[in-house]
Amino acid sequence: MRQNLISIVTAFGAAGVRLIAEEQNGQGVGVRFHKVRLEYSRTVTLEDKDVILSVRYLGKPLSVVVPCTILDDLAARVLTELTTPAKRALFAKKRLPLFLYAAEGKCERGEVSAGDRIVLEREDFPAGTF
């Protein structure tokens, strides 16, 4: 059930719809529309065991790094083993909205590292993801 909720929230987020909790920005509970600033390709590449996504944020090309620890933690929640590079890539593609949601949040906060890379961490994901 929690995974369904996370999937709904991230899919809405990728489409430009934010579900606002009461404590955020003092605006109260509700739905807010925002312009999606993150453009992406469905192409997933692997760098060692990490997944790399190519995106553009406000026209600037960036690489989103999904560390293998994040992938493994997500796979463990659904009892999946990522034993081959092909399985890692497919698993990442199926969770693309979740990764894009986390990446856009980091971009909005200005958390882009040297080399125009965004390295995702557990705290970048919606509560209950892990």
PADOFI-881958 format. One line per 5 residues: their letters; for each residue x, y, z of N, C-alpha, C. Coordinates in steps of 0.05 Angstrom, whole numbers, always signed. Layout:
PADOFI-881958
a = X,Y,Z,X,Y,Z,X,Y,Z ~ ...
This chain:
PADOFI-881958
mrqnl = +16,-24,+0,+0,+0,+0,+17,+25,+0 ~ +39,+26,+17,+56,+49,+18,+70,+53,-9 ~ +78,+31,-22,+91,+34,-48,+72,+46,-68 ~ +47,+40,-67,+27,+52,-85,+25,+81,-80 ~ +25,+90,-55,+23,+118,-49,+48,+133,-59
isivt = +71,+121,-55,+96,+134,-64,+96,+136,-95 ~ +86,+115,-108,+85,+116,-137,+66,+138,-147 ~ +44,+141,-134,+25,+162,-141,+37,+190,-137 ~ +49,+194,-114,+61,+220,-108,+83,+227,-128 ~ +101,+208,-134,+123,+213,-153,+113,+217,-182
afgaa = +92,+202,-190,+81,+206,-217,+68,+233,-219 ~ +53,+242,-199,+42,+269,-200,+64,+290,-200 ~ +85,+285,-184,+107,+304,-183,+121,+307,-210 ~ +125,+285,-223,+138,+285,-250,+121,+300,-270 ~ +94,+301,-265,+76,+314,-283,+71,+344,-276
gvrli = +84,+353,-254,+81,+381,-246,+60,+386,-225 ~ +50,+365,-212,+30,+368,-191,+43,+360,-164 ~ +42,+378,-145,+53,+373,-118,+30,+370,-98 ~ +32,+349,-82,+14,+345,-60,+27,+358,-36 ~ +15,+377,-23,+27,+393,-2,+16,+384,+25
aeeqn = +35,+377,+43,+27,+370,+70,+23,+396,+86 ~ +9,+394,+108,+1,+418,+123,+26,+433,+133 ~ +47,+420,+140,+70,+434,+152,+88,+447,+131 ~ +85,+443,+106,+102,+454,+86,+95,+483,+80 ~ +115,+501,+84,+113,+529,+77,+89,+544,+89
gqgvg = +76,+532,+108,+53,+545,+122,+30,+550,+103 ~ +29,+537,+80,+7,+541,+61,-17,+523,+66 ~ -14,+503,+82,-37,+486,+87,-37,+462,+68 ~ -54,+444,+73,-57,+420,+57,-69,+427,+30 ~ -60,+414,+9,-72,+419,-17,-55,+408,-40
vrfhk = -63,+417,-63,-49,+410,-88,-39,+436,-100 ~ -14,+436,-109,-3,+459,-122,+8,+450,-149 ~ +5,+467,-169,+17,+462,-195,+43,+477,-197 ~ +62,+465,-209,+87,+479,-214,+97,+471,-242 ~ +113,+488,-254,+124,+483,-280,+146,+462,-277
vrley = +144,+441,-293,+165,+420,-293,+190,+432,-307 ~ +212,+432,-293,+236,+444,-304,+257,+423,-311 ~ +250,+398,-306,+269,+376,-310,+261,+361,-335 ~ +278,+361,-355,+273,+345,-380,+291,+321,-377 ~ +282,+298,-388,+297,+274,-385,+295,+256,-409
srtvt = +313,+237,-410,+312,+216,-430,+307,+190,-415 ~ +295,+171,-427,+290,+145,-414,+315,+127,-415 ~ +337,+138,-426,+362,+123,-428,+375,+121,-401 ~ +382,+96,-394,+395,+90,-369,+422,+78,-375 ~ +443,+89,-364,+470,+78,-367,+480,+69,-340
ledkd = +499,+51,-341,+511,+41,-316,+540,+50,-315 ~ +548,+57,-291,+576,+65,-285,+583,+48,-260 ~ +599,+27,-264,+603,+6,-244,+575,-5,-237 ~ +566,-3,-213,+540,-13,-205,+520,+10,-202 ~ +529,+35,-205,+511,+58,-203,+496,+62,-229
vilsv = +473,+74,-227,+457,+81,-251,+460,+111,-257 ~ +464,+118,-282,+466,+146,-290,+443,+153,-308 ~ +430,+175,-302,+408,+185,-318,+416,+212,-330 ~ +411,+217,-355,+417,+242,-367,+392,+260,-366 ~ +395,+284,-355,+373,+303,-353,+382,+331,-361
rylgk = +363,+348,-364,+368,+377,-367,+350,+392,-348 ~ +363,+409,-332,+348,+426,-313,+351,+454,-322 ~ +328,+467,-329,+328,+494,-340,+348,+497,-363 ~ +349,+476,-380,+366,+476,-403,+394,+467,-399 ~ +403,+463,-374,+430,+456,-369,+432,+425,-367
plsvv = +451,+413,-382,+453,+384,-381,+466,+375,-354 ~ +454,+354,-342,+464,+344,-317,+463,+313,-317 ~ +479,+301,-300,+478,+272,-297,+467,+266,-269 ~ +447,+249,-267,+436,+240,-241,+448,+213,-235 ~ +462,+211,-212,+474,+186,-203,+456,+173,-182
vpcti = +447,+149,-188,+432,+133,-169,+451,+112,-159 ~ +462,+116,-135,+482,+97,-124,+471,+69,-121 ~ +489,+50,-124,+480,+21,-121,+467,+16,-95 ~ +475,+30,-74,+462,+25,-47,+433,+32,-48 ~ +426,+54,-62,+397,+62,-65,+382,+40,-80
lddla = +394,+32,-103,+381,+11,-119,+377,-15,-103 ~ +398,-23,-89,+396,-47,-73,+375,-45,-51 ~ +373,-22,-38,+353,-18,-17,+325,-19,-28 ~ +321,-7,-51,+294,-8,-64,+288,-36,-73 ~ +307,-50,-84,+303,-78,-93,+296,-96,-70
arvlt = +309,-92,-47,+303,-108,-24,+274,-105,-14 ~ +263,-81,-17,+235,-76,-9,+215,-92,-25 ~ +223,-98,-50,+205,-114,-67,+215,-142,-73 ~ +234,-150,-56,+246,-177,-58,+256,-184,-86 ~ +272,-166,-97,+284,-170,-123,+315,-169,-120
elttp = +328,-187,-134,+357,-186,-134,+367,-175,-160 ~ +385,-156,-158,+396,-143,-182,+423,-156,-189 ~ +422,-179,-200,+447,-195,-204,+462,-189,-229 ~ +449,-176,-249,+463,-170,-274,+459,-141,-281 ~ +477,-130,-297,+474,-102,-306,+447,-97,-320
akral = +438,-116,-335,+412,-113,-349,+389,-111,-329 ~ +390,-127,-308,+369,-125,-287,+370,-99,-273 ~ +394,-88,-268,+397,-62,-254,+385,-40,-271 ~ +391,-41,-297,+381,-20,-315,+350,-22,-318 ~ +339,-45,-320,+310,-48,-322,+296,-40,-297
fakkr = +307,-47,-274,+296,-39,-248,+296,-9,-246 ~ +317,+4,-254,+319,+33,-253,+298,+46,-272 ~ +295,+36,-296,+276,+47,-315,+248,+46,-304 ~ +241,+24,-290,+214,+21,-279,+209,+41,-256 ~ +230,+52,-245,+227,+71,-222,+236,+99,-230
lplfl = +237,+104,-256,+246,+130,-265,+231,+154,-253 ~ +205,+153,-251,+191,+176,-238,+201,+182,-210 ~ +207,+161,-195,+216,+164,-167,+244,+178,-167 ~ +262,+170,-185,+288,+182,-186,+287,+211,-197 ~ +269,+216,-216,+267,+243,-227,+255,+262,-206
yaaeg = +236,+252,-190,+225,+268,-168,+247,+276,-149 ~ +263,+257,-141,+285,+263,-122,+306,+282,-134 ~ +312,+278,-160,+332,+294,-174,+322,+323,-177 ~ +296,+327,-183,+286,+354,-186,+287,+369,-160 ~ +281,+355,-138,+283,+367,-112,+311,+377,-106
kcerg = +331,+361,-113,+358,+369,-108,+366,+393,-125 ~ +356,+393,-150,+361,+416,-168,+349,+441,-157 ~ +324,+440,-148,+311,+463,-137,+325,+474,-112 ~ +338,+456,-97,+353,+465,-73,+381,+473,-80 ~ +389,+471,-106,+416,+479,-114,+438,+459,-106
evsag = +430,+434,-103,+449,+413,-93,+461,+398,-117 ~ +474,+412,-134,+488,+400,-157,+518,+400,-152 ~ +531,+377,-153,+559,+375,-146,+577,+382,-170 ~ +603,+382,-166,+622,+388,-187,+618,+368,-210 ~ +623,+377,-233,+619,+360,-257,+590,+358,-265
drivl = +573,+376,-255,+545,+377,-261,+531,+350,-256 ~ +537,+339,-233,+526,+313,-225,+508,+317,-200 ~ +486,+302,-200,+468,+302,-177,+469,+273,-166 ~ +480,+270,-143,+482,+244,-130,+459,+241,-110 ~ +441,+222,-116,+417,+219,-99,+425,+204,-73
eredf = +411,+213,-52,+415,+201,-25,+388,+193,-14 ~ +387,+177,+6,+362,+167,+17,+343,+190,+25 ~ +354,+211,+37,+337,+233,+46,+324,+249,+23 ~ +332,+244,-1,+321,+258,-24,+294,+247,-33 ~ +287,+223,-23,+263,+209,-31,+240,+214,-12
pagtf = +215,+211,-21,+192,+215,-3,+193,+196,+21 ~ +182,+205,+43,+182,+189,+68,+168,+162,+62 ~ +180,+141,+73,+168,+115,+70,+178,+100,+45 ~ +196,+112,+30,+207,+99,+6,+223,+74,+13 ~ +239,+77,+35,+257,+55,+43,+247,+41,+68
